[in-house]
């Protein structure tokens, strides 16, 4: 299975990478910032922050 690398600790399936890249473009931001926002939202939802 092919994977795209953003940072050493972020590995994404190629199809997921394409989807997230489009969503980041729709949000008018770069992919790493978009992923950071998603991680922050997930952390906030999990821990009530």
Residue frames relative to the residue before (quaternion, step in Angstrom):
aa qw qx qy qz dx dy dz
X 1.0000 0.0000 0.0000 0.0000 0.00 0.00 0.00
X 0.3683 -0.7359 0.5248 0.2176 3.57 -0.80 0.99
X 0.0740 -0.7865 0.6125 0.0283 3.53 -1.07 0.75
X 0.3396 -0.7038 0.5859 0.2147 3.52 -1.18 0.64
X 0.2390 -0.7631 0.5834 0.1425 3.57 -1.10 0.69
X 0.1756 -0.7602 0.6171 0.1027 3.53 -0.94 0.92
X 0.7462 -0.0372 0.0690 0.6611 3.50 0.82 -1.10
X 0.6939 -0.4849 0.2970 0.4417 3.61 -1.11 0.35
X 0.7503 0.4015 -0.2226 0.4757 3.61 1.02 -0.67
X 0.6697 0.4381 -0.3126 0.5117 3.62 1.24 0.01
X 0.0713 0.7688 -0.6311 0.0750 3.56 -0.67 1.14
X 0.0721 -0.8084 0.5842 -0.0014 3.53 -0.83 1.02
X 0.5323 -0.5695 0.5198 0.3493 3.51 -1.20 0.61
X 0.6106 -0.6039 0.3665 0.3579 3.59 -1.00 0.80
X 0.6620 0.4975 -0.3110 0.4663 3.62 0.96 -0.82
X 0.6505 0.5039 -0.3117 0.4751 3.58 0.97 -0.85
X 0.6043 0.5629 -0.3395 0.4502 3.57 1.05 -0.78
X 0.6706 0.4991 -0.2971 0.4615 3.58 0.90 -0.93
X 0.6512 0.5148 -0.3132 0.4613 3.59 0.94 -0.89
X 0.6933 0.4742 -0.2834 0.4628 3.58 0.83 -0.97
X 0.6145 0.5464 -0.3492 0.4493 3.58 1.05 -0.69
X 0.6463 0.5010 -0.3108 0.4844 3.60 1.00 -0.82
X 0.6573 0.5052 -0.3125 0.4637 3.60 0.92 -0.88
X 0.6342 0.5172 -0.3290 0.4712 3.59 1.02 -0.74
X 0.6422 0.5087 -0.3243 0.4729 3.59 0.99 -0.78
X 0.6355 0.5207 -0.3245 0.4687 3.60 1.03 -0.78
X 0.6972 0.4423 -0.2575 0.5019 3.58 1.09 -0.72
X 0.3937 -0.7540 0.4420 0.2848 3.59 1.35 0.05
X 0.5802 0.5239 -0.4026 0.4762 3.55 0.86 1.05
X 0.5484 -0.5880 0.4533 0.3848 3.58 -1.23 0.18
X 0.6851 -0.5343 0.3195 0.3782 3.55 -1.21 0.54
X 0.6650 0.5042 -0.3234 0.4461 3.61 0.89 -0.83
X 0.6404 0.5038 -0.3275 0.4784 3.61 1.01 -0.73
X 0.6348 0.5340 -0.3176 0.4593 3.56 1.01 -0.86
X 0.6650 0.4879 -0.2994 0.4797 3.59 0.94 -0.87
X 0.6195 0.5413 -0.3369 0.4579 3.58 1.05 -0.72
X 0.6449 0.5080 -0.3134 0.4773 3.57 1.02 -0.81
X 0.6436 0.5151 -0.3221 0.4655 3.59 0.98 -0.80
X 0.6500 0.5062 -0.3134 0.4722 3.58 0.98 -0.82
X 0.6419 0.5184 -0.3193 0.4662 3.59 0.99 -0.81
X 0.6537 0.5077 -0.3104 0.4675 3.58 0.96 -0.86
X 0.6593 0.5057 -0.3049 0.4655 3.57 0.96 -0.85
X 0.6477 0.5072 -0.3099 0.4767 3.57 0.98 -0.84
X 0.6625 0.5110 -0.3000 0.4582 3.57 0.95 -0.90
X 0.6611 0.4966 -0.3060 0.4719 3.58 0.97 -0.81
X 0.6760 0.5083 -0.2952 0.4445 3.55 0.96 -0.83
X 0.8189 0.2537 -0.0963 0.5057 3.56 0.86 -0.98
X 0.4935 -0.6995 0.4114 0.3129 3.59 1.24 0.21
X 0.3928 0.7220 -0.4758 0.3132 3.57 1.10 0.66
